[in-house]
Amino acid sequence: MAGAYDTEQQRMIDRIKCITFREARDAGATFINRQWIADKIHRTTRFVTEWWEKSCDQCFADYSNAGPKLKLSRAAQDIIREASGHQRKSGSVVAKEIAKKQKEYVTRQTVNNYRRREGLKPFHVISRPLKSETHISDRLWLCDWLKDWTEEDFLHLAPSDEFYVWTVRKPNYQNDRIWAKSVEDIEDDERYREMVKNQACIAEHGATSLPVEHRHLIDTLLDRPTVDGRYTAAIPSQPVLLEIDKTDLDYFNKLLVESKSKTNVINLESSSTRKRDTEWIRLFEKYISKVNDSCVFMYQDHHFSTAKSNKPPTNKQFIISADAKCKFSACTCSFHAVVLSNGELIINFKGHIVHSPSEQRARPIRGIYRRSIAETLIN
C-alpha cells in the first residue's frame, strides 16, 4: 500500500498504469482484474476503480490542494504570525488568544497545522550561559565555602528571616518551544530559558511566619560558641524530674490501655501496611526539649507497664519508659525516661554533648514536626 511519503508524481504514474492494464484486459488479457492491478501497483482496489476507466489526460491534474478550506480568518492568521518568535506561545495558548480576541474557536492542532503550512518550525529554548568573569569568581568563592560540607549539611539547611524562592522552569517544555522559520529570526532575549520575575517570599525580614520558638532555636544554633571547631555541653548529672500535664498523662494512660488490649489480638496487618504511632514520641520531645534542646534524639525502644489489670494505674506506678540517643555522629548523649501514674517524668541522661560545626547548622527539628512547619510557611 502507499505509505505516508506518497507524492503526486507517483500517484500520476500509478493512474496511468491503471489505465494501461485496463486497456490490456480489453485487448484479451482476461487474467487482469482490479485486484490484480491493485497488487501490481501497491494500491487499493478503490484507487483502481476510480482511475482505470478515465483517460490519460485526466491523470496529470494536480489534486494536492484539494480538501477543506482553511478555517482561520485573516485576523486569526495575523495573531498566529505575531506569536512567532516568542516564548510561551504554544498552540493551546494561541488558540485561547484567538477565541478571546476574535471569538473564533479553533484547536491547537489547527494552529500548529497553519504554522507548518507557513514553513514555521518549533525551536527549543536553552539555558542562558553564565560564564562571565563575575559569575566565575562567584562560583569559585561558593565552591571554596562549601568544600567541607557533607551531603547531610545540604539536606538540613535552615532558612534565615529573608528567604526568597525563584522559580526557574525546566527547558524543553511545550511552552518553551518557539515557532520560527530559522534560529536567526528569534531575538536573543527569547532564546534562553525564562526565570519567573515575581519571586515568592517565604519569610520577610522582621515579619517571618516561623514560630518564635523555632526562630530562637535556629538563632541559638548559629550563635553557639565552639571549642576546637566543635560545640560541647554538659548534661545533668542527676535525674531530672518534670511534671506532666493532665492532658498528656491521660493520653499516656490511654496508650497503656490500648497496649494491653492488643496483647492477645492477632495483628492481621502486614509489615508493609502497619503504621507507626509517633504521638508518644511527640509527647516525650515536648518535655525533653525543656532540658536539652541541643540534641536531635532517635528513639530506640519503649516499654509499657505489664501489669495484668486493664484499669488506669493509680498512685505512683510505672506507665511507659523510653530510650533514645542523639543522632549526631560524635555525640554520646542518651537518656532513659520513665512516666509514672502520678504525673512525674524522670529523665536520666548519660554521655556528653559534642556537635560538629556542620551539625550545628543542621535543622534541629524532628521529621514529625517539619510538616506542621511547612504548612505554617505556606499559609
ChimeraX attribute file (.defattr): number of C-alpha atoms within 10 A of each C-alpha:
attribute: neighborCount
match mode: 1-to-1
recipient: residues
	/A:1	10
	/A:2	12
	/A:3	8
	/A:4	6
	/A:5	5
	/A:6	10
	/A:7	11
	/A:8	13
	/A:9	10
	/A:10	10
	/A:11	17
	/A:12	16
	/A:13	13
	/A:14	23
	/A:15	22
	/A:16	20
	/A:17	19
	/A:18	25
	/A:19	20
	/A:20	16
	/A:21	19
	/A:22	20
	/A:23	15
	/A:24	13
	/A:25	14
	/A:26	11
	/A:27	9
	/A:28	9
	/A:29	12
	/A:30	9
	/A:31	7
	/A:32	15
	/A:33	14
	/A:34	18
	/A:35	14
	/A:36	14
	/A:37	22
	/A:38	19
	/A:39	12
	/A:40	13
	/A:41	17
	/A:42	13
	/A:43	17
	/A:44	15
	/A:45	15
	/A:46	11
	/A:47	15
	/A:48	23
	/A:49	15
	/A:50	11
	/A:51	19
	/A:52	21
	/A:53	13
	/A:54	14
	/A:55	12
	/A:56	16
	/A:57	8
	/A:58	12
	/A:59	17
	/A:60	14
	/A:61	9
	/A:62	11
	/A:63	9
	/A:64	8
	/A:65	7
	/A:66	7
	/A:67	7
	/A:68	6
	/A:69	7
	/A:70	8
	/A:71	13
	/A:72	17
	/A:73	12
	/A:74	8
	/A:75	13
	/A:76	22
	/A:77	15
	/A:78	12
	/A:79	17
	/A:80	22
	/A:81	16
	/A:82	12
	/A:83	18
	/A:84	20
	/A:85	24
	/A:86	19
	/A:87	23
	/A:88	18
	/A:89	21
	/A:90	23
	/A:91	23
	/A:92	19
	/A:93	14
	/A:94	22
	/A:95	23
	/A:96	17
	/A:97	18
	/A:98	23
	/A:99	14
	/A:100	11
	/A:101	11
	/A:102	13
	/A:103	11
	/A:104	17
	/A:105	14
	/A:106	18
	/A:107	14
	/A:108	16
	/A:109	12
	/A:110	15
	/A:111	22
	/A:112	21
	/A:113	13
	/A:114	18
	/A:115	21
	/A:116	14
	/A:117	10
	/A:118	12
	/A:119	12
	/A:120	19
	/A:121	18
	/A:122	20
	/A:123	19
	/A:124	19
	/A:125	20
	/A:126	15
	/A:127	12
	/A:128	11
	/A:129	7
	/A:130	9
	/A:131	10
	/A:132	9
	/A:133	9
	/A:134	9
	/A:135	11
	/A:136	12
	/A:137	12
	/A:138	12
	/A:139	13
	/A:140	11
	/A:141	11
	/A:142	11
	/A:143	12
	/A:144	10
	/A:145	10
	/A:146	12
	/A:147	8
	/A:148	9
	/A:149	12
	/A:150	11
	/A:151	7
	/A:152	11
	/A:153	18
	/A:154	13
	/A:155	10
	/A:156	15
	/A:157	12
	/A:158	17
	/A:159	14
	/A:160	15
	/A:161	16
	/A:162	13
	/A:163	14
	/A:164	14
	/A:165	10
	/A:166	12
	/A:167	13
	/A:168	12
	/A:169	13
	/A:170	13
	/A:171	16
	/A:172	14
	/A:173	12
	/A:174	15
	/A:175	18
	/A:176	25
	/A:177	21
	/A:178	25
	/A:179	28
	/A:180	22
	/A:181	18
	/A:182	13
	/A:183	16
	/A:184	9
	/A:185	11
	/A:186	18
	/A:187	11
	/A:188	9
	/A:189	11
	/A:190	16
	/A:191	21
	/A:192	17
	/A:193	19
	/A:194	20
	/A:195	12
	/A:196	11
	/A:197	9
	/A:198	9
	/A:199	12
	/A:200	12
	/A:201	14
	/A:202	17
	/A:203	18
	/A:204	13
	/A:205	11
	/A:206	8
	/A:207	9
	/A:208	17
	/A:209	17
	/A:210	18
	/A:211	11
	/A:212	10
	/A:213	9
	/A:214	13
	/A:215	17
	/A:216	12
	/A:217	15
	/A:218	20
	/A:219	14
	/A:220	14
	/A:221	20
	/A:222	14
	/A:223	9
	/A:224	12
	/A:225	13
	/A:226	14
	/A:227	9
	/A:228	8
	/A:229	11
	/A:230	17
	/A:231	19
	/A:232	18
	/A:233	10
	/A:234	11
	/A:235	16
	/A:236	14
	/A:237	10
	/A:238	10
	/A:239	14
	/A:240	14
	/A:241	13
	/A:242	16
	/A:243	14
	/A:244	20
	/A:245	10
	/A:246	11
	/A:247	8
	/A:248	14
	/A:249	21
	/A:250	15
	/A:251	14
	/A:252	23
	/A:253	20
	/A:254	12
	/A:255	18
	/A:256	22
	/A:257	19
	/A:258	12
	/A:259	16
	/A:260	17
	/A:261	11
	/A:262	10
	/A:263	10
	/A:264	8
	/A:265	8
	/A:266	7
	/A:267	10
	/A:268	8
	/A:269	9
	/A:270	8
	/A:271	8
	/A:272	6
	/A:273	8
	/A:274	10
	/A:275	9
	/A:276	6
	/A:277	8
	/A:278	9
	/A:279	13
	/A:280	16
	/A:281	16
	/A:282	13
	/A:283	15
	/A:284	19
	/A:285	16
	/A:286	12
	/A:287	16
	/A:288	19
	/A:289	12
	/A:290	9
	/A:291	13
	/A:292	16
	/A:293	16
	/A:294	19
	/A:295	22
	/A:296	20
	/A:297	23
	/A:298	15
	/A:299	16
	/A:300	9
	/A:301	10
	/A:302	15
	/A:303	14
	/A:304	19
	/A:305	16
	/A:306	14
	/A:307	13
	/A:308	7
	/A:309	10
	/A:310	13
	/A:311	10
	/A:312	14
	/A:313	18
	/A:314	10
	/A:315	9
	/A:316	12
	/A:317	15
	/A:318	19
	/A:319	24
	/A:320	21
	/A:321	19
	/A:322	19
	/A:323	18
	/A:324	18
	/A:325	20
	/A:326	20
	/A:327	16
	/A:328	19
	/A:329	10
	/A:330	14
	/A:331	18
	/A:332	15
	/A:333	23
	/A:334	21
	/A:335	18
	/A:336	17
	/A:337	20
	/A:338	20
	/A:339	25
	/A:340	22
	/A:341	20
	/A:342	17
	/A:343	20
	/A:344	17
	/A:345	22
	/A:346	16
	/A:347	23
	/A:348	17
	/A:349	19
	/A:350	17
	/A:351	16
	/A:352	16
	/A:353	21
	/A:354	23
	/A:355	22
	/A:356	19
	/A:357	18
	/A:358	17
	/A:359	22
	/A:360	22
	/A:361	18
	/A:362	21
	/A:363	19
	/A:364	19
	/A:365	17
	/A:366	14
	/A:367	9
	/A:368	12
	/A:369	10
	/A:370	12
	/A:371	11
	/A:372	11
	/A:373	16
	/A:374	11
	/A:375	9
	/A:376	12
	/A:377	15
	/A:378	10
	/A:379	8
